[in-house]
């Protein structure tokens, strides 16, 4: 089995080296590069085309800027924001920029490893406390924005809505396939269609919208 190839960017050497040591010790992971700023992130992505890159929001050059450029130029690279920022704007902007996960520093090593594998498999993740905060903010959004969300849901087929509900519950593609007696490949196809119809870039955003829809009923 091929190893998951990682690039880790953080301007705090002790933290970065700790993450490198933890993830690099896993048999199926390989750290192919590390750096301290947005310039390093772009250079190492171009040089190694890693499977996953870890960025910090507040690193020199801007983690959000790096995420946006990587997502635009190298869409096959999965982006994880590993950061200390709990600002709601940073979370939403990271997801809009193309990040697949938003994880707070201080996460346990085993949990980080699990999140990394889930992201590599095509799933999304936001630290639960931040996801709850985002959902609360979305529920408090101006009323004129809500019909647009409702209209988007009208474009989904019954099967797509069923799958979206499972995504919102945190169910993986494999688990959804088992529940609905469909192959994982088929579920991935459905998820791609759902994201396109909802005009979002990842399943975390889709899940937040689904939860908002439920609250509006």
C-alpha positions in Angstrom: 0.0 0.0 0.0 1.4 3.4 -1.0 2.0 5.9 1.8 0.0 9.1 2.3 2.5 11.8 1.4 2.4 14.9 3.6 3.8 18.5 3.6 3.6 20.3 7.0 3.9 24.1 7.2 4.1 26.0 10.5 6.4 28.8 11.6 6.8 27.5 15.1 9.7 25.0 14.9 9.0 23.1 18.1 5.3 22.5 17.2 6.1 21.7 13.5 8.8 19.2 14.4 6.5 17.6 17.0 3.8 17.1 14.3 6.4 15.8 11.9 7.7 13.3 14.5 4.2 12.1 15.4 2.9 11.7 11.9 6.2 10.5 10.4 6.2 7.6 12.8 3.1 6.1 11.3 3.7 3.3 8.9 1.4 4.5 6.2 2.4 8.2 6.4 5.4 10.0 4.9 6.4 13.6 5.5 8.0 14.7 2.2 8.5 18.4 3.1 8.1 21.0 5.8 8.3 24.8 5.8 7.4 28.0 7.6 5.4 30.2 5.3 3.0 30.5 2.4 5.9 30.7 -0.1 7.2 27.4 1.3 3.8 25.9 1.0 3.4 26.7 -2.6 7.0 25.7 -3.5 6.7 22.3 -1.7 3.3 21.7 -3.2 4.6 22.3 -6.7 7.7 20.2 -6.1 6.2 17.2 -4.3 2.5 17.4 -5.1 1.6 15.8 -1.7 -1.6 14.0 -0.9 -2.2 16.3 2.1 -0.8 19.6 3.2 -1.2 21.0 6.7 -1.2 24.8 7.0 -1.6 27.3 9.9 -4.0 30.2 9.4 -1.6 32.8 10.9 1.7 31.7 9.4 3.8 34.3 7.5 2.3 35.0 4.1 -1.1 33.9 5.3 -2.4 30.4 5.5 -5.7 31.3 3.9 -3.9 32.8 0.9 -1.8 29.7 0.6 -4.9 27.5 0.8 -6.7 29.4 -1.9 -3.7 29.3 -4.3 -3.1 25.6 -3.7 -6.8 24.7 -4.1 -6.9 26.6 -7.4 -3.7 25.3 -8.9 -3.4 21.8 -7.3 -7.0 20.7 -6.6 -5.9 17.1 -6.0 -4.0 18.2 -2.8 -6.1 17.9 0.3 -5.7 20.9 2.6 -5.9 20.7 6.4 -5.8 23.9 8.5 -4.1 23.0 11.8 -4.2 26.2 13.8 -4.8 27.9 17.1 -7.3 30.4 15.6 -10.9 29.9 16.9 -12.2 32.9 14.9 -15.4 32.0 13.1 -14.4 34.1 10.1 -11.1 32.1 9.8 -13.1 28.9 9.8 -15.5 30.0 7.2 -12.9 31.7 5.0 -10.7 28.6 5.2 -13.5 26.4 4.0 -14.3 28.9 1.2 -10.7 29.0 0.2 -10.8 25.2 -0.4 -9.6 23.7 2.9 -11.0 20.2 3.6 -10.6 20.3 7.3 -10.2 22.9 10.1 -8.5 21.4 13.2 -7.4 23.2 16.4 -3.9 22.8 17.7 -3.9 20.7 20.9 -5.8 17.9 19.1 -4.6 14.4 20.3 -2.1 12.6 18.1 -4.4 9.7 17.5 -7.3 12.0 16.6 -5.2 14.0 14.2 -4.1 10.8 12.5 -7.7 9.7 12.1 -8.7 13.1 10.7 -5.9 13.0 8.2 -7.0 9.6 6.9 -10.6 10.8 6.7 -9.6 13.8 4.7 -7.4 11.7 2.4 -10.4 9.5 1.8 -12.4 12.5 0.6 -14.2 13.5 3.8 -14.2 16.9 5.6 -13.8 17.8 9.2 -14.2 20.8 11.5 -13.5 20.7 15.2 -16.9 20.0 16.7 -17.0 23.1 18.9 -16.3 25.3 16.0 -18.8 23.5 13.7 -21.5 24.1 16.4 -20.6 27.8 16.5 -20.8 28.1 12.8 -24.2 26.5 12.7 -25.4 28.9 15.3 -24.1 31.8 13.3 -25.8 30.5 10.1 -29.1 30.2 12.0 -28.8 33.8 12.9 -28.2 34.9 9.3 -30.5 37.5 7.8 -33.9 36.1 6.8 -33.5 37.1 3.1 -30.6 34.7 2.7 -32.7 31.6 3.8 -34.9 31.2 0.7 -31.7 30.7 -1.5 -30.7 27.8 0.7 -34.2 26.3 0.4 -34.2 26.7 -3.4 -30.9 24.8 -3.6 -32.4 21.9 -1.7 -35.2 21.7 -4.3 -32.7 20.7 -6.9 -31.6 17.6 -4.9 -33.2 14.3 -5.7 -34.7 12.2 -2.9 -31.7 10.0 -2.8 -29.3 12.9 -2.7 -31.2 14.4 0.2 -31.0 11.1 2.0 -27.2 11.0 1.5 -26.9 14.6 2.6 -28.7 13.9 5.8 -26.2 11.1 6.6 -23.3 13.4 5.7 -24.7 15.9 8.2 -24.6 13.2 10.9 -20.9 12.7 10.2 -21.3 9.4 8.4 -18.4 8.4 6.1 -18.9 7.4 2.5 -18.2 3.8 3.3 -20.8 3.8 6.1 -23.3 5.5 3.9 -22.8 2.9 1.2 -23.4 0.1 3.8 -26.6 1.7 5.0 -28.0 2.3 1.5 -26.6 -0.9 0.0 -24.6 1.0 -2.6 -20.9 1.0 -3.4 -18.5 3.6 -2.0 -17.7 4.7 -5.5 -21.4 5.4 -6.1 -21.7 7.4 -2.9 -18.7 9.5 -4.0 -20.4 10.2 -7.3 -23.6 11.3 -5.4 -21.5 13.5 -3.0 -19.9 15.2 -6.0 -23.3 16.0 -7.4 -24.6 17.3 -4.1 -21.7 19.7 -3.6 -22.2 21.0 -7.1 -25.9 21.6 -6.7 -25.4 23.3 -3.3 -22.6 25.4 -4.7 -20.2 24.4 -2.0 -16.6 23.1 -2.2 -16.6 20.4 0.5 -18.9 18.1 2.5 -18.4 20.2 5.7 -20.1 23.2 4.1 -22.8 20.9 2.8 -23.4 19.4 6.2 -23.7 22.9 7.8 -26.3 23.9 5.2 -28.2 20.6 5.8 -28.3 21.3 9.5 -29.5 24.8 8.9 -32.2 23.5 6.6 -33.4 21.1 9.3 -33.6 24.0 11.8 -35.7 26.0 9.4 -38.4 23.3 9.1 
